[in-house]
Amino acid sequence: MIATGVLVLAGTAFWEAQFQIVRRICSGLPTKTEKERAFVKCLPSYVVSYAHAFFLTWAGVRIVLALQFASDLNHQGYLYATNVEPEFVKFVERTTLVFFTYVLYDAYHLVLEFPDLGGWDMAVHHVGFLVAAAGAYTYGAYPLVLGWLCTCEASTPVLSTRWFVRQMKDIEYCAPVIDRFAKGIGMKSRGLVAANRIEYYVAILFLVVFVLVRVLGYGWAMFGLYRVVRAGAKLEVNQLVPSWVRHTLCGLTVCGFALNLMWVHKICSMAFSEKRRKWLRKDAEQ
């Protein structure tokens, strides 16, 4: 227990150290306007999110590839099932700790900067995944579901990129960066019009990736979880993991999927709003 606590502290400190380094590097950016101050304040959190998302996506893919096609449901439902390779067990445990410590670090900054980094829906999301990650790590339950949940982080870099574009388009010293990027990808427009168009297409890409990993991939994970639960006492997870833990993890998984569906509706509303369609028409007119 003490060793686990030390690992949690070390992991959280690891993420916080990255945040502080990025904040130190960016401390020289101008903060004359309200937009510039908001950009500098939240920028470190979004930069750190890239590192977290790339690692967890890779780790999730590795876990899914190892377990998805296993003929024995025991391996999909219970990390400590018979004949599981010790190296794989350690890898999943490390991945779960990385997941838990990042969410813990991010929840801390979510509270500090509330609601700039996210609203109540994001707060509920963080609490739910803290409990789920703790249960998965402690009892080794449902590693395949954990793998699929990690792959969901593939949408995070796109979301962070959209945030950068949205913030930079309203900051004067970022205008040359937007213009160079627009020129590099062959756009004729410049300035705010170009930034709006770039943000629109990043938003569409975010919607596509979100649906792929957080709706379709997550949905497939829930189907696999259903198979494990339905197998009953034939599986080790249903024999060795307390029922309240299994019920809690299953309930949180369903709630997470419902939250993703709510976010899809919200993302669609933003991506296909009349305002964004006007951006594209204005760009075409120019």
KOLDREN-151427 format. One record per residue (C-alpha): residue number from 1; residue in three letters; x, y, z. Coordinates in pm, 1 decimal. Layout:
<atoms>
@k = NUM | r = ALA | px = X | py = Y | pz = Z;
...
</atoms>
This chain:
<atoms>
@k = 1 | r = MET | px = 0.0 | py = 0.0 | pz = 0.0;
@k = 2 | r = ILE | px = 282.2 | py = 239.8 | pz = 90.7;
@k = 3 | r = ALA | px = 468.2 | py = 150.2 | pz = -228.7;
@k = 4 | r = THR | px = 156.1 | py = 222.3 | pz = -434.7;
@k = 5 | r = GLY | px = 114.7 | py = 557.2 | pz = -259.3;
@k = 6 | r = VAL | px = 473.5 | py = 648.5 | pz = -341.5;
@k = 7 | r = LEU | px = 416.7 | py = 556.6 | pz = -707.0;
@k = 8 | r = VAL | px = 102.1 | py = 769.8 | pz = -720.4;
@k = 9 | r = LEU | px = 286.5 | py = 1066.9 | pz = -570.7;
@k = 10 | r = ALA | px = 579.4 | py = 1017.9 | pz = -807.0;
@k = 11 | r = GLY | px = 351.9 | py = 990.1 | pz = -1110.9;
@k = 12 | r = THR | px = 151.3 | py = 1297.9 | pz = -1017.5;
@k = 13 | r = ALA | px = 472.1 | py = 1490.7 | pz = -953.1;
@k = 14 | r = PHE | px = 598.5 | py = 1381.2 | pz = -1295.2;
@k = 15 | r = TRP | px = 300.5 | py = 1541.5 | pz = -1469.4;
@k = 16 | r = GLU | px = 315.4 | py = 1849.7 | pz = -1248.3;
@k = 17 | r = ALA | px = 686.4 | py = 1891.7 | pz = -1325.8;
@k = 18 | r = GLN | px = 607.8 | py = 1898.1 | pz = -1698.2;
@k = 19 | r = PHE | px = 339.2 | py = 2158.7 | pz = -1633.7;
@k = 20 | r = GLN | px = 576.9 | py = 2379.9 | pz = -1436.0;
@k = 21 | r = ILE | px = 850.8 | py = 2351.3 | pz = -1700.6;
@k = 22 | r = VAL | px = 613.5 | py = 2453.2 | pz = -1978.7;
@k = 23 | r = ARG | px = 474.0 | py = 2738.3 | pz = -1769.0;
@k = 24 | r = ARG | px = 827.7 | py = 2859.8 | pz = -1703.2;
@k = 25 | r = ILE | px = 913.4 | py = 2849.1 | pz = -2074.0;
@k = 26 | r = CYS | px = 596.2 | py = 3037.3 | pz = -2166.2;
@k = 27 | r = SER | px = 623.1 | py = 3296.0 | pz = -1888.0;
@k = 28 | r = GLY | px = 778.9 | py = 3546.4 | pz = -2127.7;
@k = 29 | r = LEU | px = 476.8 | py = 3558.8 | pz = -2357.9;
@k = 30 | r = PRO | px = 283.8 | py = 3888.0 | pz = -2363.2;
@k = 31 | r = THR | px = -7.4 | py = 3919.3 | pz = -2119.4;
@k = 32 | r = LYS | px = -137.3 | py = 4265.2 | pz = -2198.4;
@k = 33 | r = THR | px = -492.7 | py = 4167.0 | pz = -2293.6;
@k = 34 | r = GLU | px = -744.8 | py = 3936.7 | pz = -2128.0;
@k = 35 | r = LYS | px = -717.6 | py = 3692.5 | pz = -2420.1;
@k = 36 | r = GLU | px = -339.1 | py = 3679.1 | pz = -2386.8;
@k = 37 | r = ARG | px = -357.7 | py = 3619.1 | pz = -2010.5;
@k = 38 | r = ALA | px = -610.9 | py = 3337.5 | pz = -2056.1;
@k = 39 | r = PHE | px = -392.9 | py = 3180.4 | pz = -2325.9;
@k = 40 | r = VAL | px = -76.7 | py = 3183.1 | pz = -2111.4;
@k = 41 | r = LYS | px = -265.1 | py = 3055.1 | pz = -1806.0;
@k = 42 | r = CYS | px = -413.7 | py = 2746.3 | pz = -1975.9;
@k = 43 | r = LEU | px = -139.4 | py = 2674.3 | pz = -2231.6;
@k = 44 | r = PRO | px = 74.4 | py = 2444.7 | pz = -2007.5;
@k = 45 | r = SER | px = -219.1 | py = 2212.5 | pz = -1935.7;
@k = 46 | r = TYR | px = -288.0 | py = 2162.2 | pz = -2305.2;
@k = 47 | r = VAL | px = 79.1 | py = 2103.8 | pz = -2387.8;
@k = 48 | r = VAL | px = 108.0 | py = 1834.4 | pz = -2119.0;
@k = 49 | r = SER | px = -210.7 | py = 1673.5 | pz = -2251.8;
@k = 50 | r = TYR | px = -27.9 | py = 1591.0 | pz = -2577.0;
@k = 51 | r = ALA | px = 235.8 | py = 1381.4 | pz = -2396.8;
@k = 52 | r = HIS | px = -27.1 | py = 1201.1 | pz = -2189.9;
@k = 53 | r = ALA | px = -251.2 | py = 1131.8 | pz = -2490.8;
@k = 54 | r = PHE | px = 23.5 | py = 996.3 | pz = -2717.2;
@k = 55 | r = PHE | px = 148.8 | py = 755.2 | pz = -2450.8;
@k = 56 | r = LEU | px = -192.4 | py = 627.3 | pz = -2344.1;
@k = 57 | r = THR | px = -308.8 | py = 582.4 | pz = -2702.9;
@k = 58 | r = TRP | px = -1.3 | py = 371.6 | pz = -2778.6;
@k = 59 | r = ALA | px = -38.5 | py = 173.9 | pz = -2455.7;
@k = 60 | r = GLY | px = -409.9 | py = 120.9 | pz = -2516.0;
@k = 61 | r = VAL | px = -349.9 | py = -12.6 | pz = -2866.8;
@k = 62 | r = ARG | px = -88.7 | py = -253.0 | pz = -2730.3;
@k = 63 | r = ILE | px = -328.0 | py = -381.6 | pz = -2461.7;
@k = 64 | r = VAL | px = -615.7 | py = -420.2 | pz = -2708.2;
@k = 65 | r = LEU | px = -402.6 | py = -607.7 | pz = -2960.6;
@k = 66 | r = ALA | px = -283.9 | py = -843.4 | pz = -2687.8;
@k = 67 | r = LEU | px = -628.3 | py = -917.6 | pz = -2543.2;
@k = 68 | r = GLN | px = -897.4 | py = -856.6 | pz = -2803.7;
@k = 69 | r = PHE | px = -834.9 | py = -1176.5 | pz = -2993.7;
@k = 70 | r = ALA | px = -756.7 | py = -1395.7 | pz = -2691.5;
@k = 71 | r = SER | px = -975.2 | py = -1705.3 | pz = -2702.7;
@k = 72 | r = ASP | px = -1007.8 | py = -1715.3 | pz = -2324.3;
@k = 73 | r = LEU | px = -1238.5 | py = -1452.4 | pz = -2173.6;
@k = 74 | r = ASN | px = -1043.4 | py = -1488.4 | pz = -1849.7;
@k = 75 | r = HIS | px = -760.7 | py = -1285.4 | pz = -1999.9;
@k = 76 | r = GLN | px = -998.6 | py = -1012.7 | pz = -2115.1;
@k = 77 | r = GLY | px = -1177.2 | py = -990.6 | pz = -1781.6;
@k = 78 | r = TYR | px = -902.6 | py = -1044.0 | pz = -1527.0;
@k = 79 | r = LEU | px = -544.6 | py = -919.0 | pz = -1540.2;
@k = 80 | r = TYR | px = -422.1 | py = -1179.7 | pz = -1292.9;
@k = 81 | r = ALA | px = -586.5 | py = -1475.5 | pz = -1465.9;
@k = 82 | r = THR | px = -394.7 | py = -1800.0 | pz = -1507.1;
@k = 83 | r = ASN | px = -110.0 | py = -1800.4 | pz = -1760.2;
@k = 84 | r = VAL | px = -91.3 | py = -1423.5 | pz = -1810.2;
@k = 85 | r = GLU | px = 266.4 | py = -1317.6 | pz = -1887.0;
@k = 86 | r = PRO | px = 423.6 | py = -1128.6 | pz = -1591.9;
@k = 87 | r = GLU | px = 572.0 | py = -863.1 | pz = -1822.3;
@k = 88 | r = PHE | px = 229.4 | py = -790.0 | pz = -1966.9;
@k = 89 | r = VAL | px = 81.0 | py = -763.9 | pz = -1616.5;
@k = 90 | r = LYS | px = 346.3 | py = -508.3 | pz = -1519.9;
@k = 91 | r = PHE | px = 285.7 | py = -311.1 | pz = -1838.4;
@k = 92 | r = VAL | px = -90.4 | py = -288.3 | pz = -1773.9;
@k = 93 | r = GLU | px = -26.7 | py = -190.9 | pz = -1411.4;
@k = 94 | r = ARG | px = 211.6 | py = 87.0 | pz = -1518.8;
@k = 95 | r = THR | px = -36.4 | py = 207.7 | pz = -1779.1;
@k = 96 | r = THR | px = -315.1 | py = 218.1 | pz = -1520.6;
@k = 97 | r = LEU | px = -93.3 | py = 419.7 | pz = -1287.1;
@k = 98 | r = VAL | px = -6.4 | py = 663.0 | pz = -1565.3;
@k = 99 | r = PHE | px = -376.7 | py = 699.3 | pz = -1641.2;
@k = 100 | r = PHE | px = -468.1 | py = 750.8 | pz = -1273.3;
@k = 101 | r = THR | px = -190.9 | py = 998.4 | pz = -1193.1;
@k = 102 | r = TYR | px = -259.2 | py = 1210.2 | pz = -1500.7;
@k = 103 | r = VAL | px = -630.9 | py = 1233.1 | pz = -1420.6;
@k = 104 | r = LEU | px = -538.7 | py = 1321.3 | pz = -1060.1;
@k = 105 | r = TYR | px = -299.1 | py = 1594.8 | pz = -1177.5;
@k = 106 | r = ASP | px = -549.9 | py = 1723.5 | pz = -1432.1;
@k = 107 | r = ALA | px = -833.2 | py = 1723.3 | pz = -1176.3;
@k = 108 | r = TYR | px = -618.2 | py = 1941.6 | pz = -950.0;
@k = 109 | r = HIS | px = -568.4 | py = 2198.7 | pz = -1225.8;
@k = 110 | r = LEU | px = -931.6 | py = 2168.6 | pz = -1329.2;
@k = 111 | r = VAL | px = -1028.3 | py = 2283.5 | pz = -979.4;
@k = 112 | r = LEU | px = -767.4 | py = 2562.1 | pz = -978.2;
@k = 113 | r = GLU | px = -871.0 | py = 2702.1 | pz = -1316.3;
@k = 114 | r = PHE | px = -1242.3 | py = 2615.4 | pz = -1301.7;
@k = 115 | r = PRO | px = -1423.8 | py = 2662.7 | pz = -1536.1;
@k = 116 | r = ASP | px = -1152.2 | py = 2763.9 | pz = -1787.7;
@k = 117 | r = LEU | px = -1029.9 | py = 2405.1 | pz = -1842.1;
@k = 118 | r = GLY | px = -1374.4 | py = 2244.6 | pz = -1828.0;
@k = 119 | r = GLY | px = -1715.6 | py = 2259.7 | pz = -1665.8;
@k = 120 | r = TRP | px = -1909.1 | py = 2028.7 | pz = -1437.2;
@k = 121 | r = ASP | px = -1933.4 | py = 1758.2 | pz = -1701.4;
@k = 122 | r = MET | px = -1553.8 | py = 1743.0 | pz = -1713.1;
@k = 123 | r = ALA | px = -1536.3 | py = 1734.2 | pz = -1332.0;
@k = 124 | r = VAL | px = -1776.4 | py = 1437.3 | pz = -1322.1;
@k = 125 | r = HIS | px = -1570.6 | py = 1268.5 | pz = -1594.7;
@k = 126 | r = HIS | px = -1251.3 | py = 1304.8 | pz = -1387.8;
@k = 127 | r = VAL | px = -1406.4 | py = 1173.6 | pz = -1065.7;
@k = 128 | r = GLY | px = -1554.2 | py = 873.4 | pz = -1245.9;
@k = 129 | r = PHE | px = -1228.1 | py = 778.1 | pz = -1413.0;
@k = 130 | r = LEU | px = -1029.3 | py = 822.2 | pz = -1092.5;
@k = 131 | r = VAL | px = -1255.8 | py = 568.8 | pz = -922.7;
@k = 132 | r = ALA | px = -1248.7 | py = 335.7 | pz = -1224.5;
@k = 133 | r = ALA | px = -869.6 | py = 347.8 | pz = -1258.4;
@k = 134 | r = ALA | px = -825.4 | py = 285.8 | pz = -885.8;
@k = 135 | r = GLY | px = -1055.6 | py = -16.5 | pz = -900.7;
@k = 136 | r = ALA | px = -886.6 | py = -156.3 | pz = -1210.3;
@k = 137 | r = TYR | px = -541.3 | py = -117.8 | pz = -1057.4;
@k = 138 | r = THR | px = -635.0 | py = -261.4 | pz = -717.1;
@k = 139 | r = TYR | px = -828.4 | py = -564.6 | pz = -839.0;
@k = 140 | r = GLY | px = -701.3 | py = -618.4 | pz = -1194.0;
@k = 141 | r = ALA | px = -1055.2 | py = -614.5 | pz = -1330.5;
@k = 142 | r = TYR | px = -1144.5 | py = -575.1 | pz = -1698.3;
@k = 143 | r = PRO | px = -802.8 | py = -499.8 | pz = -1857.2;
@k = 144 | r = LEU | px = -946.1 | py = -512.3 | pz = -2209.9;
@k = 145 | r = VAL | px = -1192.6 | py = -236.2 | pz = -2124.4;
@k = 146 | r = LEU | px = -899.9 | py = -40.1 | pz = -1979.3;
@k = 147 | r = GLY | px = -712.9 | py = -80.0 | pz = -2307.0;
@k = 148 | r = TRP | px = -1004.8 | py = 51.1 | pz = -2510.2;
@k = 149 | r = LEU | px = -1048.0 | py = 344.0 | pz = -2269.6;
@k = 150 | r = CYS | px = -681.2 | py = 434.9 | pz = -2316.5;
@k = 151 | r = THR | px = -725.0 | py = 439.5 | pz = -2695.0;
@k = 152 | r = CYS | px = -998.2 | py = 700.2 | pz = -2642.4;
@k = 153 | r = GLU | px = -719.7 | py = 948.4 | pz = -2569.2;
@k = 154 | r = ALA | px = -646.6 | py = 954.3 | pz = -2943.3;
@k = 155 | r = SER | px = -902.9 | py = 1234.7 | pz = -2966.8;
@k = 156 | r = THR | px = -724.6 | py = 1452.2 | pz = -2709.1;
@k = 157 | r = PRO | px = -445.6 | py = 1590.3 | pz = -2934.5;
@k = 158 | r = VAL | px = -706.0 | py = 1701.0 | pz = -3189.6;
@k = 159 | r = LEU | px = -908.7 | py = 1869.8 | pz = -2915.5;
@k = 160 | r = SER | px = -597.4 | py = 2045.8 | pz = -2785.7;
@k = 161 | r = THR | px = -509.2 | py = 2160.4 | pz = -3137.6;
@k = 162 | r = ARG | px = -855.6 | py = 2306.9 | pz = -3179.2;
@k = 163 | r = TRP | px = -808.7 | py = 2496.4 | pz = -2853.5;
@k = 164 | r = PHE | px = -475.7 | py = 2639.1 | pz = -2974.4;
@k = 165 | r = VAL | px = -628.7 | py = 2758.8 | pz = -3302.5;
@k = 166 | r = ARG | px = -928.1 | py = 2909.7 | pz = -3123.8;
@k = 167 | r = GLN | px = -708.0 | py = 3101.1 | pz = -2880.5;
@k = 168 | r = MET | px = -439.2 | py = 3208.7 | pz = -3126.5;
@k = 169 | r = LYS | px = -680.8 | py = 3362.7 | pz = -3376.2;
@k = 170 | r = ASP | px = -767.6 | py = 3635.7 | pz = -3122.8;
@k = 171 | r = ILE | px = -407.7 | py = 3714.1 | pz = -3025.1;
@k = 172 | r = GLU | px = -219.9 | py = 3968.8 | pz = -3233.4;
@k = 173 | r = TYR | px = 130.8 | py = 3822.8 | pz = -3203.5;
@k = 174 | r = CYS | px = 1.2 | py = 3480.9 | pz = -3315.1;
@k = 175 | r = ALA | px = -137.8 | py = 3616.7 | pz = -3644.8;
@k = 176 | r = PRO | px = 187.5 | py = 3556.1 | pz = -3840.0;
@k = 177 | r = VAL | px = 188.2 | py = 3193.5 | pz = -3725.2;
@k = 178 | r = ILE | px = -168.0 | py = 3144.4 | pz = -3851.9;
@k = 179 | r = ASP | px = -83.3 | py = 3313.0 | pz = -4181.5;
@k = 180 | r = ARG | px = 228.1 | py = 3100.4 | pz = -4238.7;
@k = 181 | r = PHE | px = 32.8 | py = 2783.5 | pz = -4167.8;
@k = 182 | r = ALA | px = -250.4 | py = 2893.2 | pz = -4398.8;
@k = 183 | r = LYS | px = 0.0 | py = 2964.0 | pz = -4674.7;
@k = 184 | r = GLY | px = 172.2 | py = 2630.9 | pz = -4612.4;
@k = 185 | r = ILE | px = -147.3 | py = 2432.4 | pz = -4668.5;
@k = 186 | r = GLY | px = -243.3 | py = 2631.2 | pz = -4978.5;
@k = 187 | r = MET | px = -516.3 | py = 2854.7 | pz = -4838.0;
@k = 188 | r = LYS | px = -576.2 | py = 3186.9 | pz = -5017.0;
@k = 189 | r = SER | px = -725.2 | py = 3363.2 | pz = -4715.4;
@k = 190 | r = ARG | px = -528.0 | py = 3503.2 | pz = -4423.9;
@k = 191 | r = GLY | px = -591.6 | py = 3642.8 | pz = -4079.0;
@k = 192 | r = LEU | px = -913.4 | py = 3573.7 | pz = -3890.6;
@k = 193 | r = VAL | px = -1090.0 | py = 3419.8 | pz = -4189.1;
@k = 194 | r = ALA | px = -811.7 | py = 3165.6 | pz = -4233.8;
@k = 195 | r = ALA | px = -806.8 | py = 3091.9 | pz = -3861.1;
@k = 196 | r = ASN | px = -1183.0 | py = 3035.7 | pz = -3856.6;
@k = 197 | r = ARG | px = -1161.8 | py = 2798.9 | pz = -4148.6;
@k = 198 | r = ILE | px = -872.9 | py = 2604.5 | pz = -3990.9;
@k = 199 | r = GLU | px = -1065.5 | py = 2580.2 | pz = -3663.9;
@k = 200 | r = TYR | px = -1370.5 | py = 2450.9 | pz = -3851.1;
@k = 201 | r = TYR | px = -1181.5 | py = 2167.2 | pz = -4018.2;
@k = 202 | r = VAL | px = -999.4 | py = 2075.8 | pz = -3696.5;
@k = 203 | r = ALA | px = -1340.7 | py = 2061.0 | pz = -3528.5;
@k = 204 | r = ILE | px = -1467.4 | py = 1823.4 | pz = -3799.3;
@k = 205 | r = LEU | px = -1156.5 | py = 1606.8 | pz = -3759.4;
@k = 206 | r = PHE | px = -1210.9 | py = 1605.4 | pz = -3383.0;
@k = 207 | r = LEU | px = -1570.6 | py = 1491.5 | pz = -3433.5;
@k = 208 | r = VAL | px = -1461.6 | py = 1205.5 | pz = -3660.9;
@k = 209 | r = VAL | px = -1186.8 | py = 1084.2 | pz = -3425.4;
@k = 210 | r = PHE | px = -1414.1 | py = 1124.3 | pz = -3123.1;
@k = 211 | r = VAL | px = -1685.5 | py = 908.4 | pz = -3279.4;
@k = 212 | r = LEU | px = -1432.3 | py = 643.7 | pz = -3386.0;
@k = 213 | r = VAL | px = -1263.3 | py = 599.7 | pz = -3048.5;
@k = 214 | r = ARG | px = -1511.1 | py = 725.6 | pz = -2787.7;
@k = 215 | r = VAL | px = -1832.2 | py = 592.8 | pz = -2942.4;
@k = 216 | r = LEU | px = -1749.0 | py = 300.0 | pz = -3170.8;
@k = 217 | r = GLY | px = -1436.1 | py = 179.8 | pz = -2986.9;
@k = 218 | r = TYR | px = -1588.9 | py = 242.5 | pz = -2646.0;
@k = 219 | r = GLY | px = -1908.9 | py = 69.9 | pz = -2759.6;
@k = 220 | r = TRP | px = -1711.9 | py = -236.9 | pz = -2865.3;
@k = 221 | r = ALA | px = -1543.6 | py = -237.1 | pz = -2524.8;
@k = 222 | r = MET | px = -1886.9 | py = -239.5 | pz = -2360.4;
@k = 223 | r = PHE | px = -1987.5 | py = -536.8 | pz = -2573.9;
@k = 224 | r = GLY | px = -1676.3 | py = -721.7 | pz = -2454.9;
@k = 225 | r = LEU | px = -1758.0 | py = -626.8 | pz = -2097.3;
@k = 226 | r = TYR | px = -2109.5 | py = -766.5 | pz = -2146.0;
@k = 227 | r = ARG | px = -1962.7 | py = -1099.5 | pz = -2261.2;
@k = 228 | r = VAL | px = -1743.5 | py = -1117.8 | pz = -1951.9;
@k = 229 | r = VAL | px = -2027.9 | py = -1032.0 | pz = -1716.8;
@k = 230 | r = ARG | px = -2265.3 | py = -1276.8 | pz = -1884.9;
@k = 231 | r = ALA | px = -2015.2 | py = -1563.9 | pz = -1847.0;
@k = 232 | r = GLY | px = -2079.4 | py = -1555.9 | pz = -1471.9;
@k = 233 | r = ALA | px = -1891.2 | py = -1779.4 | pz = -1231.9;
@k = 234 | r = LYS | px = -1704.2 | py = -1954.8 | pz = -1513.9;
@k = 235 | r = LEU | px = -1457.3 | py = -1664.6 | pz = -1519.6;
@k = 236 | r = GLU | px = -1202.8 | py = -1583.6 | pz = -1252.7;
@k = 237 | r = VAL | px = -1293.0 | py = -1215.0 | pz = -1243.1;
@k = 238 | r = ASN | px = -1647.2 | py = -1301.0 | pz = -1139.1;
@k = 239 | r = GLN | px = -1516.3 | py = -1533.8 | pz = -869.4;
@k = 240 | r = LEU | px = -1227.7 | py = -1333.1 | pz = -721.7;
@k = 241 | r = VAL | px = -1324.0 | py = -966.5 | pz = -759.4;
@k = 242 | r = PRO | px = -1588.5 | py = -847.0 | pz = -507.3;
@k = 243 | r = SER | px = -1929.7 | py = -794.4 | pz = -662.6;
@k = 244 | r = TRP | px = -1952.3 | py = -431.9 | pz = -548.2;
@k = 245 | r = VAL | px = -1628.4 | py = -355.3 | pz = -732.0;
@k = 246 | r = ARG | px = -1752.9 | py = -520.7 | pz = -1051.3;
@k = 247 | r = HIS | px = -2088.3 | py = -345.0 | pz = -1030.8;
@k = 248 | r = THR | px = -1919.8 | py = -9.7 | pz = -969.2;
@k = 249 | r = LEU | px = -1681.1 | py = -49.7 | pz = -1263.2;
@k = 250 | r = CYS | px = -1960.3 | py = -162.7 | pz = -1495.6;
@k = 251 | r = GLY | px = -2180.7 | py = 126.7 | pz = -1385.9;
@k = 252 | r = LEU | px = -1902.7 | py = 380.3 | pz = -1439.9;
@k = 253 | r = THR | px = -1834.0 | py = 234.9 | pz = -1784.5;
@k = 254 | r = VAL | px = -2197.6 | py = 279.4 | pz = -1886.7;
@k = 255 | r = CYS | px = -2204.2 | py = 633.4 | pz = -1743.4;
@k = 256 | r = GLY | px = -1885.7 | py = 718.5 | pz = -1932.7;
@k = 257 | r = PHE | px = -2043.5 | py = 602.7 | pz = -2257.4;
@k = 258 | r = ALA | px = -2353.4 | py = 813.3 | pz = -2187.8;
@k = 259 | r = LEU | px = -2130.7 | py = 1115.5 | pz = -2123.7;
@k = 260 | r = ASN | px = -1953.5 | py = 1055.3 | pz = -2454.3;
@k = 261 | r = LEU | px = -2288.5 | py = 1050.1 | pz = -2636.0;
@k = 262 | r = MET | px = -2380.8 | py = 1379.5 | pz = -2471.3;
@k = 263 | r = TRP | px = -2049.4 | py = 1527.3 | pz = -2585.8;
@k = 264 | r = VAL | px = -2104.0 | py = 1400.7 | pz = -2942.1;
@k = 265 | r = HIS | px = -2430.1 | py = 1594.4 | pz = -2955.2;
@k = 266 | r = LYS | px = -2253.2 | py = 1903.7 | pz = -2823.0;
@k = 267 | r = ILE | px = -1962.9 | py = 1868.0 | pz = -3069.3;
@k = 268 | r = CYS | px = -2202.3 | py = 1821.6 | pz = -3363.4;
@k = 269 | r = SER | px = -2395.5 | py = 2131.5 | pz = -3262.8;
@k = 270 | r = MET | px = -2075.6 | py = 2337.0 | pz = -3257.1;
@k = 271 | r = ALA | px = -1923.1 | py = 2186.3 | pz = -3570.5;
@k = 272 | r = PHE | px = -2229.0 | py = 2234.0 | pz = -3791.4;
@k = 273 | r = SER | px = -2357.1 | py = 2562.8 | pz = -3653.8;
@k = 274 | r = GLU | px = -2467.1 | py = 2835.7 | pz = -3893.6;
@k = 275 | r = LYS | px = -2184.0 | py = 3058.7 | pz = -3770.0;
@k = 276 | r = ARG | px = -1918.6 | py = 2812.0 | pz = -3885.6;
@k = 277 | r = ARG | px = -2086.4 | py = 2766.4 | pz = -4223.6;
@k = 278 | r = LYS | px = -2072.5 | py = 3145.6 | pz = -4264.2;
@k = 279 | r = TRP | px = -1696.0 | py = 3131.4 | pz = -4200.4;
@k = 280 | r = LEU | px = -1652.8 | py = 2902.0 | pz = -4500.8;
@k = 281 | r = ARG | px = -1878.4 | py = 3116.1 | pz = -4721.5;
@k = 282 | r = LYS | px = -1687.7 | py = 3429.5 | pz = -4620.6;
@k = 283 | r = ASP | px = -1359.7 | py = 3258.6 | pz = -4704.5;
@k = 284 | r = ALA | px = -1495.7 | py = 3155.2 | pz = -5046.3;
@k = 285 | r = GLU | px = -1609.4 | py = 3512.3 | pz = -5115.3;
@k = 286 | r = GLN | px = -1263.6 | py = 3647.2 | pz = -5035.8;
</atoms>
